[in-house]
Amino acid sequence: MSVTAAGWWGRHGVHTLTVLGPVLVLALVALGADLRAWRRKRGVDRSTRRTPALMLGAAAMSAGAGVVHVIACPEHFGEAFLYGLFMAVSAGCQLGWSLIVVSRFGRWTIPVGLAGNAAIVLLWTFTRTVGIPLGPEAGEVERIGGLDALATGCEIAVVALCVLAIRQHVPSWRTPHRSDCAKLSSTG
């Protein structure tokens, strides 16, 4: 990223987000209304396909982490285009995943949310212990800040809630009863 572009984000990033933030919120509300209308038109009854409560919590936590990443975008664009791009893509994925979980939940959303947020947590841990892997500040160990700790806490919560949701859908391992073992040993 050129110095001119970094300077522009430094001077106008907050203004851009101040204008684009409400526009994004309105666009998401409109998208939600369109999705509800589309579902009604297709005859999809919400009562037959309900998003599990754990996943609604995960969606809220993912949205929280996404908002933190949106807030951090201008600062990261100021450091390097690559860092800002990562923040923007992370925010978009987390906010988009939240919207999908709430509006069109499917079993595939659970492992996707788990993997994506776990990857971000692992990268965050790496940059705080080993150092930044790429870019102009490669090798520099980042300090832990309040906003990034908040985002990481939200991401850890998403991972935990997704693991719990998966465990609810996996049949429990049944240990054979003594009578079953006796039957097996008497037949062979």
N, C-alpha and C positions, 0 to 999 in steps of 0.2 A: 504494500500500500504506500502510495507516495505521501510525502510530508504534507502536501496540500490537502489530500483527501483526509488524512488523519487530523489535520487542523480543522477541517470542515466538521468532522464528527465531534471534535472537542467543543467547537463553538455552537453547533446546531443539533447535536444528538438529542439533548433533552427536549428541544423544541419539536424535533421530528417525532419523538416518541410521545410527546404531549398531544400532538395532532393525530398521529397514527393510532395511539392507544385506544381512544374512544371509537375511532373508525373500525378498528379490529373488533372491539367488543360488539358494536352494532352489527358488523358482518357475521360474527359468530351467532348472535341472537337470531338474525335473519336466516342463517343456515339451519339453525335448530328448528325454526318455524317451518321452513321448507321441508326438512326431513320428517317432521311430525305430519305435515300435510301429505307427503308422499306415502308414509306408512299407512295413514288412514285410507288413502285412495287404493292402496294395494290390499287393504283388509287385514293388515297385521295388527293383531290385538296385543296391546302392551301387557295384558295380564297373562298371556300364554308365554311370553318371552321377556322375563324380568331380569334386569341386571342385578347380580348378587350384591348384597350390602357391602361385602368386603371390597368388591371391585368399584363401588361408588366411592368408598374411602380412598382407594388407590387412585382413582381418577382425580379426586380433589387434591391429593398430595402431589400428583404429577403436574396438575395445573399450577400449584404453588411453586414448584421447582421451575416450571416454564416461565412464570412471571418473573422470578428472580433472574433467570437467564436473559429475559428481555431487558430488565433493568441494567444488567451488566454489559449488554452489547456495546454501547458507546465507548465505555472505558476500554474494552478489549479490542474494538476496532482502532482505538487510538494507539494501542501497543503494536498491533500487527493485524493485517487483513485476515490472516489465517485464524487468529484467535477470535476475532469478531465473528467470522463466518461460522466457526464451531459453536459459539454461543447462540447465534441466530438459528442455526439448524437444530441444535438441541432444544431450544425454546419451541420451535415449530413442531418438532416431533412430539415433545411432551404435551403441548397444548392440543395438538391434533389427536394424539392417542386418548387423551382425556375425553375429548368430544366424541370419539368413536365408541369408547366404553359406555358412555352415558346414552348415546343415541342408537347404536347398532351393535350392542355387545354380542360377541361370539367367543367360543372357546379359544380361538387363535389369539385373541387379544391378551390373554393372560401370559403366555410365554413371551410374546413380543414385548410387553411392558416390563416383564422381569428381566429379560436379556438387555434391553436398551438402557434401563436405569442402572442395572448392575455394571454395565460397561462404563457408564459415566462415573459411578462411584469408584470403580477401580482406577480410572484415569485420574480422578481427583486425588485419590490416595497416593498414586504414583507421583503426581506433581508436587505433593506436600512432603514426600519422604525421599524420593530419588531425584526428581527434577523434571522440568518440562522437556518432553521428548523431541519437539520440533520447533522451528521458527527462530526468530532473532534472539530469543531468551532461552534457547535450548540449554539444558543442564542446570538452570537456575531453579532452586527450590522455592516454591511459593509459600507465603505465610498463610495461615488460616485466618480468614476474615469472617465477620458476622453473617453477611449475606451468603457467602459460599457454604458456611456451616449449615445455615437454614436450608439451602437448596439440597445439600447432601443429606440432611436429616429427612427431608421429604422423599428423596430418592430411595433411601434405605427403607422408609416406611412402605413405598410402592413395592419394593422387592419382597419385603416381609409379607405384605398383604397378598401378593401374587402367589407366594409359596403356600400360604394358608389356603388360598382358593384352590390351588392345584391339589393339595392334600385332601380337601373335601371331596374332590372328584375321583380320587384314586381309591379303589377298593382296598380295605384294610387287609393286611396279611393275616391269614387265619392259621394258627398253629393246630395241628391235628390233635384231636381228643385221644385219650388213652384207648378207648374202644376202637377207634380207627386204626391205631398202631397195632393193636392185638389182631384185628381182622387181616391187616396186611402181612403180619408175620405168620399167621396160621395158614394162609393160602399159598405161601411160597416155601 
